[in-house]
Amino acid sequence: MADKRIGLPQGTLDLLILKVVSLGPQHGWAISERLEHVSTGVVQVQQGSLYPALHRLERQGWIKAEWGPSDNNRNAKYYELTRTGRKQLDAETVAWRTLSLTIGQILDIA
């Protein structure tokens, strides 16, 4: 079976992380698992990309983190969306949908 994973365009990972944490607090591993599950394996985020993105989003004030126990009783950092992050998610969602619609129209030119 062919590998169905694709590379994410620059900035897309931030949008996807914001969306996942908007559904409720999640630790890093759960975020990557959720993205892989929902995308049926197309989106697979490696730790080397995920954690720098989480730290960047935290520095920008779009997410905040708190330590807490994970399902296996280990201490994990849980990330959740801030009010500023909600506004950023909304703006980026509109921009992404506009861009993807426009690209689709261009690709459909016969």
VEXLO-520079 format. One record per residue (C-alpha): chain; residue number from 0; z, y, x. Coordinates in steps of 0.001 Angstrom, whole numbers. Layout:
<sites>
<site><unit>A</unit><pos>NUM</pos><Z>Z</Z><Y>Y</Y><X>X</X></site>
...
</sites>
This chain:
<sites>
<site><unit>A</unit><pos>0</pos><Z>0</Z><Y>0</Y><X>0</X></site>
<site><unit>A</unit><pos>1</pos><Z>-951</Z><Y>3429</Y><X>1381</X></site>
<site><unit>A</unit><pos>2</pos><Z>1765</Z><Y>5920</Y><X>2310</X></site>
<site><unit>A</unit><pos>3</pos><Z>1936</Z><Y>8386</Y><X>-593</X></site>
<site><unit>A</unit><pos>4</pos><Z>4194</Z><Y>10928</Y><X>1142</X></site>
<site><unit>A</unit><pos>5</pos><Z>2767</Z><Y>14387</Y><X>1739</X></site>
<site><unit>A</unit><pos>6</pos><Z>3962</Z><Y>17266</Y><X>3872</X></site>
<site><unit>A</unit><pos>7</pos><Z>5598</Z><Y>20111</Y><X>2002</X></site>
<site><unit>A</unit><pos>8</pos><Z>4067</Z><Y>23581</Y><X>2310</X></site>
<site><unit>A</unit><pos>9</pos><Z>6252</Z><Y>26127</Y><X>4145</X></site>
<site><unit>A</unit><pos>10</pos><Z>9128</Z><Y>27332</Y><X>1958</X></site>
<site><unit>A</unit><pos>11</pos><Z>8798</Z><Y>24571</Y><X>-627</X></site>
<site><unit>A</unit><pos>12</pos><Z>11856</Z><Y>22653</Y><X>570</X></site>
<site><unit>A</unit><pos>13</pos><Z>14075</Z><Y>25668</Y><X>-153</X></site>
<site><unit>A</unit><pos>14</pos><Z>12755</Z><Y>25845</Y><X>-3719</X></site>
<site><unit>A</unit><pos>15</pos><Z>13333</Z><Y>22120</Y><X>-4258</X></site>
<site><unit>A</unit><pos>16</pos><Z>16869</Z><Y>22263</Y><X>-2879</X></site>
<site><unit>A</unit><pos>17</pos><Z>17693</Z><Y>25249</Y><X>-5091</X></site>
<site><unit>A</unit><pos>18</pos><Z>16414</Z><Y>23333</Y><X>-8112</X></site>
<site><unit>A</unit><pos>19</pos><Z>18457</Z><Y>20214</Y><X>-7349</X></site>
<site><unit>A</unit><pos>20</pos><Z>21703</Z><Y>22111</Y><X>-6761</X></site>
<site><unit>A</unit><pos>21</pos><Z>21080</Z><Y>24146</Y><X>-9935</X></site>
<site><unit>A</unit><pos>22</pos><Z>21770</Z><Y>20915</Y><X>-11830</X></site>
<site><unit>A</unit><pos>23</pos><Z>25278</Z><Y>20708</Y><X>-10376</X></site>
<site><unit>A</unit><pos>24</pos><Z>27080</Z><Y>20446</Y><X>-7034</X></site>
<site><unit>A</unit><pos>25</pos><Z>25515</Z><Y>17893</Y><X>-4688</X></site>
<site><unit>A</unit><pos>26</pos><Z>26106</Z><Y>16779</Y><X>-1119</X></site>
<site><unit>A</unit><pos>27</pos><Z>23209</Z><Y>16658</Y><X>1317</X></site>
<site><unit>A</unit><pos>28</pos><Z>22513</Z><Y>12942</Y><X>1047</X></site>
<site><unit>A</unit><pos>29</pos><Z>22473</Z><Y>13141</Y><X>-2773</X></site>
<site><unit>A</unit><pos>30</pos><Z>20027</Z><Y>16062</Y><X>-2627</X></site>
<site><unit>A</unit><pos>31</pos><Z>17562</Z><Y>14106</Y><X>-489</X></site>
<site><unit>A</unit><pos>32</pos><Z>17981</Z><Y>10991</Y><X>-2644</X></site>
<site><unit>A</unit><pos>33</pos><Z>17387</Z><Y>12990</Y><X>-5843</X></site>
<site><unit>A</unit><pos>34</pos><Z>14199</Z><Y>14538</Y><X>-4439</X></site>
<site><unit>A</unit><pos>35</pos><Z>12890</Z><Y>11145</Y><X>-3352</X></site>
<site><unit>A</unit><pos>36</pos><Z>13774</Z><Y>9527</Y><X>-6678</X></site>
<site><unit>A</unit><pos>37</pos><Z>12308</Z><Y>12229</Y><X>-8935</X></site>
<site><unit>A</unit><pos>38</pos><Z>9126</Z><Y>12401</Y><X>-6838</X></site>
<site><unit>A</unit><pos>39</pos><Z>8825</Z><Y>8591</Y><X>-6836</X></site>
<site><unit>A</unit><pos>40</pos><Z>8905</Z><Y>8590</Y><X>-3054</X></site>
<site><unit>A</unit><pos>41</pos><Z>6346</Z><Y>11324</Y><X>-2425</X></site>
<site><unit>A</unit><pos>42</pos><Z>9002</Z><Y>13778</Y><X>-1213</X></site>
<site><unit>A</unit><pos>43</pos><Z>11177</Z><Y>12303</Y><X>1538</X></site>
<site><unit>A</unit><pos>44</pos><Z>13311</Z><Y>14870</Y><X>3316</X></site>
<site><unit>A</unit><pos>45</pos><Z>14649</Z><Y>13948</Y><X>6735</X></site>
<site><unit>A</unit><pos>46</pos><Z>18109</Z><Y>15087</Y><X>7834</X></site>
<site><unit>A</unit><pos>47</pos><Z>16499</Z><Y>17165</Y><X>10587</X></site>
<site><unit>A</unit><pos>48</pos><Z>14844</Z><Y>19288</Y><X>7900</X></site>
<site><unit>A</unit><pos>49</pos><Z>17438</Z><Y>19096</Y><X>5131</X></site>
<site><unit>A</unit><pos>50</pos><Z>20563</Z><Y>20305</Y><X>6900</X></site>
<site><unit>A</unit><pos>51</pos><Z>18966</Z><Y>23305</Y><X>8632</X></site>
<site><unit>A</unit><pos>52</pos><Z>17539</Z><Y>24301</Y><X>5220</X></site>
<site><unit>A</unit><pos>53</pos><Z>20958</Z><Y>23948</Y><X>3566</X></site>
<site><unit>A</unit><pos>54</pos><Z>22570</Z><Y>26075</Y><X>6275</X></site>
<site><unit>A</unit><pos>55</pos><Z>19812</Z><Y>28700</Y><X>5943</X></site>
<site><unit>A</unit><pos>56</pos><Z>20238</Z><Y>28860</Y><X>2153</X></site>
<site><unit>A</unit><pos>57</pos><Z>23990</Z><Y>29165</Y><X>2600</X></site>
<site><unit>A</unit><pos>58</pos><Z>23579</Z><Y>32039</Y><X>5098</X></site>
<site><unit>A</unit><pos>59</pos><Z>21279</Z><Y>33801</Y><X>2611</X></site>
<site><unit>A</unit><pos>60</pos><Z>23966</Z><Y>33502</Y><X>-57</X></site>
<site><unit>A</unit><pos>61</pos><Z>21812</Z><Y>31400</Y><X>-2379</X></site>
<site><unit>A</unit><pos>62</pos><Z>24123</Z><Y>28393</Y><X>-2230</X></site>
<site><unit>A</unit><pos>63</pos><Z>27777</Z><Y>27936</Y><X>-1374</X></site>
<site><unit>A</unit><pos>64</pos><Z>29554</Z><Y>24871</Y><X>-78</X></site>
<site><unit>A</unit><pos>65</pos><Z>32938</Z><Y>23212</Y><X>-504</X></site>
<site><unit>A</unit><pos>66</pos><Z>34313</Z><Y>20052</Y><X>1031</X></site>
<site><unit>A</unit><pos>67</pos><Z>35250</Z><Y>17198</Y><X>-1289</X></site>
<site><unit>A</unit><pos>68</pos><Z>35358</Z><Y>13407</Y><X>-1498</X></site>
<site><unit>A</unit><pos>69</pos><Z>32079</Z><Y>11555</Y><X>-1948</X></site>
<site><unit>A</unit><pos>70</pos><Z>31539</Z><Y>8407</Y><X>-4014</X></site>
<site><unit>A</unit><pos>71</pos><Z>32606</Z><Y>6281</Y><X>-1042</X></site>
<site><unit>A</unit><pos>72</pos><Z>35770</Z><Y>8383</Y><X>-424</X></site>
<site><unit>A</unit><pos>73</pos><Z>34377</Z><Y>10143</Y><X>2631</X></site>
<site><unit>A</unit><pos>74</pos><Z>34665</Z><Y>13886</Y><X>3026</X></site>
<site><unit>A</unit><pos>75</pos><Z>31338</Z><Y>15551</Y><X>2165</X></site>
<site><unit>A</unit><pos>76</pos><Z>30114</Z><Y>19110</Y><X>1867</X></site>
<site><unit>A</unit><pos>77</pos><Z>29032</Z><Y>19853</Y><X>-1710</X></site>
<site><unit>A</unit><pos>78</pos><Z>26500</Z><Y>22604</Y><X>-2284</X></site>
<site><unit>A</unit><pos>79</pos><Z>26111</Z><Y>24616</Y><X>-5466</X></site>
<site><unit>A</unit><pos>80</pos><Z>23934</Z><Y>27486</Y><X>-6590</X></site>
<site><unit>A</unit><pos>81</pos><Z>25273</Z><Y>31043</Y><X>-6532</X></site>
<site><unit>A</unit><pos>82</pos><Z>24315</Z><Y>33774</Y><X>-8989</X></site>
<site><unit>A</unit><pos>83</pos><Z>21987</Z><Y>35218</Y><X>-6325</X></site>
<site><unit>A</unit><pos>84</pos><Z>20565</Z><Y>31728</Y><X>-5798</X></site>
<site><unit>A</unit><pos>85</pos><Z>19830</Z><Y>31428</Y><X>-9529</X></site>
<site><unit>A</unit><pos>86</pos><Z>17823</Z><Y>34657</Y><X>-9410</X></site>
<site><unit>A</unit><pos>87</pos><Z>15975</Z><Y>33430</Y><X>-6313</X></site>
<site><unit>A</unit><pos>88</pos><Z>15247</Z><Y>30059</Y><X>-7957</X></site>
<site><unit>A</unit><pos>89</pos><Z>13875</Z><Y>31791</Y><X>-11043</X></site>
<site><unit>A</unit><pos>90</pos><Z>11665</Z><Y>34128</Y><X>-8975</X></site>
<site><unit>A</unit><pos>91</pos><Z>10383</Z><Y>31343</Y><X>-6721</X></site>
<site><unit>A</unit><pos>92</pos><Z>9687</Z><Y>29082</Y><X>-9710</X></site>
<site><unit>A</unit><pos>93</pos><Z>7519</Z><Y>31765</Y><X>-11335</X></site>
<site><unit>A</unit><pos>94</pos><Z>5715</Z><Y>32416</Y><X>-8050</X></site>
<site><unit>A</unit><pos>95</pos><Z>5130</Z><Y>28696</Y><X>-7415</X></site>
<site><unit>A</unit><pos>96</pos><Z>3793</Z><Y>28065</Y><X>-10925</X></site>
<site><unit>A</unit><pos>97</pos><Z>1485</Z><Y>31089</Y><X>-10706</X></site>
<site><unit>A</unit><pos>98</pos><Z>176</Z><Y>30017</Y><X>-7317</X></site>
<site><unit>A</unit><pos>99</pos><Z>-330</Z><Y>26373</Y><X>-8297</X></site>
<site><unit>A</unit><pos>100</pos><Z>-2153</Z><Y>27389</Y><X>-11493</X></site>
<site><unit>A</unit><pos>101</pos><Z>-4399</Z><Y>29742</Y><X>-9522</X></site>
<site><unit>A</unit><pos>102</pos><Z>-5155</Z><Y>27120</Y><X>-6872</X></site>
<site><unit>A</unit><pos>103</pos><Z>-5958</Z><Y>24629</Y><X>-9646</X></site>
<site><unit>A</unit><pos>104</pos><Z>-8393</Z><Y>27085</Y><X>-11210</X></site>
<site><unit>A</unit><pos>105</pos><Z>-10123</Z><Y>27618</Y><X>-7873</X></site>
<site><unit>A</unit><pos>106</pos><Z>-10365</Z><Y>23885</Y><X>-7207</X></site>
<site><unit>A</unit><pos>107</pos><Z>-11810</Z><Y>23299</Y><X>-10686</X></site>
<site><unit>A</unit><pos>108</pos><Z>-14720</Z><Y>25677</Y><X>-10146</X></site>
<site><unit>A</unit><pos>109</pos><Z>-17878</Z><Y>23681</Y><X>-10754</X></site>
</sites>
